[in-house]
Amino acid sequence: MKHRSGKFFMPEGYCVKCKAKKEIVDAAEETMKNGRKAIKGKCPTCGTVMFKILGGKATAPAAAPAPAIPAPATPAPEKPPAAK
């Protein structure tokens, strides 16, 4: 995982089964369907799967989109004069 001040940082998460905050064992960073990052691992006490959603998107933001060029307006076809 990440290093903080030269030490190995174990991510913390909430174990629903133990009802306590614990360090996540065998943590692996994953990307969810919506593009957000998350950490998935196990509780050191009971072995239940723990999942912690991280902030931010997984991919770098795209460059500014190019301005859309509007399609040229086409004149409406002329209607024949109505007969009386």
LUMTI-5410 format. One record per atom (N, C-alpha, C, CB): residue number from 0; residue in three letters; y, z, x; atom name. Coordinates in pm, whole numbers, plus 50000, padded with zeros to 5 digits. Last residue first. Glycine has a CB too. Example, Ala and Ser with C-alpha at 12.3 -4.5 7.8 and 13.67 -1.06 7.14 Angstrom:
<rs>
R   nr  rest     c2     c3     c1  atom
R    1   SER  49775  50708  51285     N
R    1   SER  49894  50714  51367    CA
R    1   SER  50003  50787  51290     C
R    1   SER  49940  50572  51408    CB
R    0   ALA  49431  50780  51319     N
R    0   ALA  49550  50780  51230    CA
R    0   ALA  49670  50780  51320     C
R    0   ALA  49553  50905  51131    CB
</rs>
This chain:
<rs>
R   nr  rest     c2     c3     c1  atom
R   83   LYS  52783  44593  44305     N
R   83   LYS  52824  44650  44175    CA
R   83   LYS  52751  44588  44063     C
R   83   LYS  52971  44635  44153    CB
R   82   ALA  52629  44689  44615     N
R   82   ALA  52654  44588  44511    CA
R   82   ALA  52691  44655  44380     C
R   82   ALA  52531  44498  44490    CB
R   81   ALA  52767  44829  44908     N
R   81   ALA  52689  44851  44784    CA
R   81   ALA  52727  44746  44682     C
R   81   ALA  52714  44994  44727    CB
R   80   PRO  52747  44675  45228     N
R   80   PRO  52827  44722  45115    CA
R   80   PRO  52741  44729  44990     C
R   80   PRO  52947  44629  45092    CB
R   79   PRO  52508  44805  45464     N
R   79   PRO  52565  44692  45390    CA
R   79   PRO  52643  44745  45270     C
R   79   PRO  52454  44592  45344    CB
R   78   LYS  52596  45029  45724     N
R   78   LYS  52526  45007  45598    CA
R   78   LYS  52588  44885  45530     C
R   78   LYS  52534  45133  45505    CB
R   77   GLU  52543  45035  46077     N
R   77   GLU  52633  45009  45963    CA
R   77   GLU  52550  44980  45839     C
R   77   GLU  52729  44890  45993    CB
R   76   PRO  52391  45306  46256     N
R   76   PRO  52391  45167  46211    CA
R   76   PRO  52479  45151  46084     C
R   76   PRO  52244  45120  46182    CB
R   75   ALA  52589  45521  46460     N
R   75   ALA  52503  45505  46345    CA
R   75   ALA  52506  45359  46301     C
R   75   ALA  52548  45599  46229    CB
R   74   PRO  52588  45509  46819     N
R   74   PRO  52658  45494  46691    CA
R   74   PRO  52557  45472  46578     C
R   74   PRO  52759  45376  46697    CB
R   73   THR  52459  45767  47020     N
R   73   THR  52442  45629  46974    CA
R   73   THR  52512  45617  46840     C
R   73   THR  52291  45590  46963    CB
R   72   ALA  52566  45956  47295     N
R   72   ALA  52564  45943  47149    CA
R   72   ALA  52551  45797  47112     C
R   72   ALA  52691  46004  47085    CB
R   71   PRO  52357  46028  47570     N
R   71   PRO  52473  45957  47516    CA
R   71   PRO  52456  45940  47365     C
R   71   PRO  52491  45819  47585    CB
R   70   ALA  52244  46363  47614     N
R   70   ALA  52212  46223  47592    CA
R   70   ALA  52334  46153  47534     C
R   70   ALA  52089  46208  47498    CB
R   69   PRO  52384  46589  47858     N
R   69   PRO  52358  46551  47720    CA
R   69   PRO  52330  46401  47708     C
R   69   PRO  52477  46589  47630    CB
R   68   ILE  52224  46740  48118     N
R   68   ILE  52311  46627  48089    CA
R   68   ILE  52282  46584  47946     C
R   68   ILE  52290  46508  48191    CB
R   67   ALA  52226  47074  48220     N
R   67   ALA  52164  46973  48136    CA
R   67   ALA  52266  46864  48104     C
R   67   ALA  52109  47035  48006    CB
R   66   PRO  52251  47177  48558     N
R   66   PRO  52312  47166  48425    CA
R   66   PRO  52250  47051  48348     C
R   66   PRO  52465  47145  48436    CB
R   65   ALA  51963  47326  48707     N
R   65   ALA  52062  47219  48706    CA
R   65   ALA  52122  47209  48567     C
R   65   ALA  51998  47083  48750    CB
R   64   PRO  51931  47681  48756     N
R   64   PRO  51889  47555  48694    CA
R   64   PRO  52002  47453  48695     C
R   64   PRO  51840  47579  48550    CB
R   63   ALA  51921  47843  49067     N
R   63   ALA  51998  47819  48946    CA
R   63   ALA  51959  47685  48886     C
R   63   ALA  52151  47824  48975    CB
R   62   ALA  51579  47908  49166     N
R   62   ALA  51717  47871  49195    CA
R   62   ALA  51789  47842  49063     C
R   62   ALA  51725  47747  49290    CB
R   61   ALA  51383  48183  49041     N
R   61   ALA  51404  48042  49070    CA
R   61   ALA  51552  48018  49098     C
R   61   ALA  51356  47953  48953    CB
R   60   PRO  51291  48492  49192     N
R   60   PRO  51365  48419  49089    CA
R   60   PRO  51392  48276  49133     C
R   60   PRO  51498  48491  49057    CB
R   59   ALA  50952  48531  49300     N
R   59   ALA  51096  48531  49331    CA
R   59   ALA  51170  48452  49225     C
R   59   ALA  51123  48471  49472    CB
R   58   THR  50711  48701  49099     N
R   58   THR  50759  48585  49172    CA
R   58   THR  50908  48597  49197     C
R   58   THR  50728  48456  49095    CB
R   57   ALA  50681  48943  48962     N
R   57   ALA  50602  48919  49081    CA
R   57   ALA  50655  48803  49163     C
R   57   ALA  50459  48893  49042    CB
R   56   LYS  50962  49140  48850     N
R   56   LYS  50870  49028  48836    CA
R   56   LYS  50798  49005  48968     C
R   56   LYS  50944  48901  48792    CB
R   55   GLY  51003  49498  48798     N
R   55   GLY  51035  49366  48851    CA
R   55   GLY  50926  49263  48828     C
R   55   GLY  51064  49375  48996    CB
R   54   GLY  50806  49793  48855     N
R   54   GLY  50926  49724  48809    CA
R   54   GLY  50939  49586  48869     C
R   54   GLY  51049  49805  48841    CB
R   53   LEU  50459  49835  48765     N
R   53   LEU  50571  49843  48858    CA
R   53   LEU  50688  49765  48803     C
R   53   LEU  50530  49789  48996    CB
R   52   ILE  50233  50028  48588     N
R   52   ILE  50316  49909  48585    CA
R   52   ILE  50436  49931  48676     C
R   52   ILE  50361  49875  48440    CB
R   51   LYS  49921  50146  48670     N
R   51   LYS  50063  50177  48675    CA
R   51   LYS  50142  50047  48683     C
R   51   LYS  50096  50269  48796    CB
R   50   PHE  49618  50276  48571     N
R   50   PHE  49697  50154  48574    CA
R   50   PHE  49844  50192  48572     C
R   50   PHE  49662  50060  48456    CB
R   49   MET  49292  50391  48643     N
R   49   MET  49433  50421  48626    CA
R   49   MET  49511  50292  48647     C
R   49   MET  49481  50533  48726    CB
R   48   VAL  48970  50461  48526     N
R   48   VAL  49061  50357  48574    CA
R   48   VAL  49204  50398  48541     C
R   48   VAL  49026  50219  48513    CB
R   47   THR  48818  50770  48627     N
R   47   THR  48871  50683  48522    CA
R   47   THR  48967  50582  48583     C
R   47   THR  48941  50766  48412    CB
R   46   GLY  48733  50957  48807     N
R   46   GLY  48691  50819  48828    CA
R   46   GLY  48737  50722  48720     C
R   46   GLY  48543  50814  48837    CB
R   45   CYS  48811  51225  48817     N
R   45   CYS  48712  51184  48716    CA
R   45   CYS  48665  51040  48730     C
R   45   CYS  48769  51203  48579    CB
R   44   THR  48962  51249  49066     N
R   44   THR  48883  51358  49007    CA
R   44   THR  48772  51306  48917     C
R   44   THR  48973  51451  48930    CB
R   43   PRO  49104  51020  49138     N
R   43   PRO  49018  51083  49239    CA
R   43   PRO  48927  51191  49181     C
R   43   PRO  49104  51143  49347    CB
R   42   CYS  49104  50735  48930     N
R   42   CYS  49143  50876  48942    CA
R   42   CYS  49050  50942  49044     C
R   42   CYS  49138  50951  48803    CB
R   41   LYS  49156  50405  49068     N
R   41   LYS  49076  50508  49001    CA
R   41   LYS  49134  50646  49024     C
R   41   LYS  48932  50503  49050    CB
R   40   GLY  49371  50121  48994     N
R   40   GLY  49281  50198  49080    CA
R   40   GLY  49204  50300  49000     C
R   40   GLY  49359  50267  49192    CB
R   39   LYS  49637  49897  49008     N
R   39   LYS  49516  49938  48937    CA
R   39   LYS  49425  50009  49036     C
R   39   LYS  49443  49815  48871    CB
R   38   ILE  49972  49829  48958     N
R   38   ILE  49874  49884  49051    CA
R   38   ILE  49757  49935  48968     C
R   38   ILE  49935  49998  49140    CB
R   37   ALA  50162  49528  48891     N
R   37   ALA  50102  49655  48851    CA
R   37   ALA  50005  49699  48959     C
R   37   ALA  50031  49643  48714    CB
R   36   LYS  50431  49303  48810     N
R   36   LYS  50337  49360  48905    CA
R   36   LYS  50285  49494  48853     C
R   36   LYS  50403  49378  49043    CB
R   35   ARG  50459  49045  48560     N
R   35   ARG  50499  49173  48618    CA
R   35   ARG  50390  49224  48712     C
R   35   ARG  50529  49277  48508    CB
R   34   GLY  50368  48819  48431     N
R   34   GLY  50433  48803  48561    CA
R   34   GLY  50476  48932  48627     C
R   34   GLY  50550  48716  48546    CB
R   33   ASN  50219  48844  48205     N
R   33   ASN  50361  48820  48185    CA
R   33   ASN  50438  48811  48317     C
R   33   ASN  50420  48930  48100    CB
R   32   LYS  49966  48908  48304     N
R   32   LYS  49989  48777  48243    CA
R   32   LYS  50137  48745  48231     C
R   32   LYS  49924  48771  48106    CB
R   31   MET  50018  49088  48619     N
R   31   MET  49978  49077  48479    CA
R   31   MET  50012  48938  48425     C
R   31   MET  50046  49187  48393    CB
R   30   THR  49888  49119  48935     N
R   30   THR  49994  49057  48857    CA
R   30   THR  49942  49039  48715     C
R   30   THR  50038  48919  48919    CB
R   29   GLU  49816  49410  49138     N
R   29   GLU  49779  49296  49055    CA
R   29   GLU  49902  49239  48987     C
R   29   GLU  49674  49337  48951    CB
R   28   GLU  49715  49600  49412     N
R   28   GLU  49828  49545  49338    CA
R   28   GLU  49782  49419  49265     C
R   28   GLU  49948  49513  49433    CB
R   27   ALA  49492  49870  49406     N
R   27   ALA  49510  49728  49436    CA
R   27   ALA  49625  49676  49350     C
R   27   ALA  49379  49647  49410    CB
R   26   ALA  49355  50175  49523     N
R   26   ALA  49462  50103  49455    CA
R   26   ALA  49471  49959  49502     C
R   26   ALA  49595  50173  49477    CB
R   25   ASP  49166  50376  49568     N
R   25   ASP  49125  50234  49570    CA
R   25   ASP  49228  50147  49498     C
R   25   ASP  48986  50217  49504    CB
R   24   VAL  49336  50619  49367     N
R   24   VAL  49240  50589  49473    CA
R   24   VAL  49196  50442  49458     C
R   24   VAL  49116  50686  49468    CB
R   23   ILE  49650  50745  49303     N
R   23   ILE  49555  50642  49262    CA
R   23   ILE  49468  50606  49383     C
R   23   ILE  49629  50515  49207    CB
R   22   GLU  49721  51090  49257     N
R   22   GLU  49725  50972  49343    CA
R   22   GLU  49618  50874  49299     C
R   22   GLU  49707  51011  49492    CB
R   21   LYS  49827  51203  48928     N
R   21   LYS  49743  51208  49048    CA
R   21   LYS  49765  51083  49131     C
R   21   LYS  49594  51222  49009    CB
R   20   LYS  49928  51399  48659     N
R   20   LYS  49970  51298  48755    CA
R   20   LYS  49887  51313  48881     C
R   20   LYS  50121  51309  48787    CB
R   19   ALA  49704  51455  48380     N
R   19   ALA  49783  51500  48494    CA
R   19   ALA  49820  51381  48581     C
R   19   ALA  49706  51605  48576    CB
R   18   LYS  49487  51429  48203     N
R   18   LYS  49620  51465  48154    CA
R   18   LYS  49707  51523  48264     C
R   18   LYS  49607  51566  48040    CB
R   17   CYS  49240  51327  48254     N
R   17   CYS  49272  51458  48314    CA
R   17   CYS  49405  51514  48262     C
R   17   CYS  49278  51446  48467    CB
R   16   LYS  49269  51087  48104     N
R   16   LYS  49156  51177  48081    CA
R   16   LYS  49185  51317  48134     C
R   16   LYS  49029  51121  48148    CB
R   15   VAL  49494  50962  48203     N
R   15   VAL  49491  50999  48061    CA
R   15   VAL  49380  51099  48033     C
R   15   VAL  49473  50873  47974    CB
R   14   CYS  49674  51009  48486     N
R   14   CYS  49537  50997  48438    CA
R   14   CYS  49534  51048  48294     C
R   14   CYS  49436  51076  48530    CB
R   13   TYR  49944  50837  48614     N
R   13   TYR  49904  50939  48518    CA
R   13   TYR  49763  50911  48471     C
R   13   TYR  50002  50945  48398    CB
R   12   GLY  49997  50792  48970     N
R   12   GLY  49990  50747  48832    CA
R   12   GLY  49945  50862  48744     C
R   12   GLY  49896  50626  48818    CB
R   11   GLU  50120  50698  49289     N
R   11   GLU  50087  50802  49193    CA
R   11   GLU  50088  50743  49053     C
R   11   GLU  50186  50920  49202    CB
R   10   PRO  50004  50539  49588     N
R   10   PRO  50078  50537  49462    CA
R   10   PRO  50029  50645  49367     C
R   10   PRO  50066  50400  49396    CB
R    9   MET  50037  50659  49912     N
R    9   MET  49942  50638  49803    CA
R    9   MET  50019  50641  49672     C
R    9   MET  49828  50747  49805    CB
R    8   PHE  50157  50541  50211     N
R    8   PHE  50197  50590  50080    CA
R    8   PHE  50091  50556  49976     C
R    8   PHE  50333  50532  50039    CB
R    7   PHE  50132  50641  50544     N
R    7   PHE  50074  50557  50440    CA
R    7   PHE  50103  50620  50304     C
R    7   PHE  49921  50540  50461    CB
R    6   LYS  50432  50685  50735     N
R    6   LYS  50309  50736  50675    CA
R    6   LYS  50261  50641  50567     C
R    6   LYS  50330  50878  50618    CB
R    5   GLY  50678  50586  50818     N
R    5   GLY  50567  50584  50912    CA
R    5   GLY  50435  50635  50855     C
R    5   GLY  50602  50664  51029    CB
R    4   SER  50839  50607  50587     N
R    4   SER  50867  50689  50704    CA
R    4   SER  50745  50701  50797     C
R    4   SER  50913  50827  50661    CB
R    3   ARG  50601  50457  50404     N
R    3   ARG  50727  50529  50392    CA
R    3   ARG  50737  50625  50509     C
R    3   ARG  50738  50604  50255    CB
R    2   HIS  50440  50159  50324     N
R    2   HIS  50460  50262  50424    CA
R    2   HIS  50596  50327  50400     C
R    2   HIS  50451  50203  50568    CB
R    1   LYS  50226  50067  50049     N
R    1   LYS  50353  50066  50120    CA
R    1   LYS  50359  50179  50222     C
R    1   LYS  50470  50076  50021    CB
R    0   MET  49882  50000  50083     N
R    0   MET  50000  50000  50000    CA
R    0   MET  50124  50000  50088     C
R    0   MET  50000  50121  49905    CB
</rs>
